Amino acid sequence: MKIAITAKGTTLDDDVDPRFGRAPYIIVVDSETMDFEAIDNSENVNALKGAGIQAATMISEKNVNVLLTGHCGPNAFKTVDAAGIKVVNDVSGTIREAVEKFKTGPVEYSTGANVDGHW
């Protein structure tokens, strides 16, 4: 399974960034092998609007199944949901810890945004 995690850095030992659209990096991890790719999201960090939608499009193109993040706004959530990607909000710790916690469960998938836009 491919998992996208919002990140403050480019490794599995960096912390989860609580912002989806404006996180500096998004790490895509294969949950079985722990192989990963760091996606540079710096273009969206200072975007006036649409950062969440652009980030959602990027992870959809990577065939991600699940997004782990701290907060996901309404437009980003709609875009991710439309792509068939499940969202887990309120995630913290390192990227590695977040993936391990997801793998061992239980997991509560979000049914909507947990913040207003531009958090």
C-alpha positions as CSV (number, residue, x, y, z in Angstrom):
1,M,0.0,0.0,0.0
2,K,1.2,3.5,-0.8
3,I,0.9,6.0,2.0
4,A,1.5,9.8,1.7
5,I,2.7,11.6,4.8
6,T,3.1,15.3,5.1
7,A,6.7,16.0,6.3
8,K,9.0,18.7,7.6
9,G,12.0,17.0,5.9
10,T,13.0,14.3,3.4
11,T,13.6,11.2,5.6
12,L,11.6,8.7,7.5
13,D,13.0,10.2,10.7
14,D,11.8,13.7,10.1
15,D,8.6,14.9,11.8
16,V,5.1,14.9,10.3
17,D,4.1,18.4,9.2
18,P,0.6,19.2,10.5
19,R,-0.3,21.0,7.2
20,F,-1.3,19.1,4.2
21,G,-1.2,21.6,1.3
22,R,1.6,23.7,2.8
23,A,3.9,21.0,4.1
24,P,7.4,21.5,2.6
25,Y,7.6,17.8,1.7
26,I,5.3,14.9,1.2
27,I,6.8,11.4,1.7
28,V,5.3,8.5,-0.2
29,V,6.0,5.2,1.6
30,D,5.4,1.7,0.5
31,S,4.1,0.3,3.7
32,E,5.4,-3.3,3.0
33,T,9.0,-2.5,2.1
34,M,9.3,1.0,3.7
35,D,10.9,2.2,0.4
36,F,10.0,5.9,0.1
37,E,10.1,8.9,-2.1
38,A,10.3,12.5,-0.9
39,I,8.2,14.9,-3.0
40,D,9.2,18.6,-2.9
41,N,6.1,20.6,-2.1
42,S,7.8,24.0,-1.7
43,E,5.9,25.4,-4.7
44,N,2.7,25.2,-2.6
45,V,4.1,26.4,0.7
46,N,3.6,30.1,-0.1
47,A,0.8,29.7,-2.6
48,L,-2.0,32.3,-2.2
49,K,-4.6,29.6,-2.8
50,G,-5.1,26.1,-4.1
51,A,-2.1,24.6,-2.2
52,G,-4.2,21.7,-0.9
53,I,-5.7,20.9,-4.3
54,Q,-2.3,20.9,-5.9
55,A,-0.8,18.7,-3.2
56,A,-3.8,16.3,-3.6
57,T,-3.2,16.1,-7.3
58,M,0.5,15.3,-6.7
59,I,-0.3,12.4,-4.4
60,S,-3.1,11.1,-6.7
61,E,-0.6,10.9,-9.5
62,K,1.7,8.8,-7.3
63,N,-1.2,6.3,-6.9
64,V,-1.4,6.8,-3.1
65,N,-4.0,4.9,-1.2
66,V,-3.9,6.8,2.2
67,L,-2.9,10.2,3.3
68,L,-1.5,10.7,6.9
69,T,-1.5,14.3,8.0
70,G,-2.3,16.7,10.8
71,H,-4.9,18.8,9.2
72,C,-6.7,18.7,5.9
73,G,-8.9,21.6,4.7
74,P,-12.2,21.3,2.8
75,N,-11.0,21.8,-0.8
76,A,-8.1,19.5,-0.3
77,F,-10.2,16.9,1.4
78,K,-12.8,16.9,-1.5
79,T,-10.0,16.5,-4.0
80,V,-8.3,13.7,-2.2
81,D,-11.6,12.0,-1.5
82,A,-12.6,12.2,-5.2
83,A,-9.3,10.5,-6.1
84,G,-10.3,7.6,-3.8
85,I,-7.6,8.4,-1.2
86,K,-8.5,7.8,2.4
87,V,-7.4,10.4,5.0
88,V,-6.2,10.1,8.5
89,N,-6.0,13.4,10.4
90,D,-4.3,14.4,13.7
91,V,-1.2,12.4,12.9
92,S,2.1,13.4,14.7
93,G,5.5,12.1,15.5
94,T,8.1,11.0,12.9
95,I,7.2,9.7,9.5
96,R,8.4,6.2,10.5
97,E,6.3,6.3,13.7
98,A,3.2,7.4,11.8
99,V,3.6,4.6,9.3
100,E,4.2,2.0,12.0
101,K,1.2,3.2,14.0
102,F,-1.0,3.1,10.8
103,K,0.2,-0.5,10.1
104,T,-0.6,-1.7,13.6
105,G,-3.9,0.1,13.8
106,P,-6.6,0.7,14.7
107,V,-7.1,3.5,12.2
108,E,-9.9,6.1,12.1
109,Y,-10.4,7.5,8.6
110,S,-11.7,11.0,8.4
111,T,-15.1,11.7,6.9
112,G,-14.4,15.4,6.1
113,A,-12.0,18.3,6.6
114,N,-10.8,19.0,10.2
115,V,-9.9,22.6,9.6
116,D,-11.1,25.6,7.6
117,G,-9.0,26.5,4.5
118,H,-5.6,28.2,4.9
119,W,-4.6,26.7,8.2
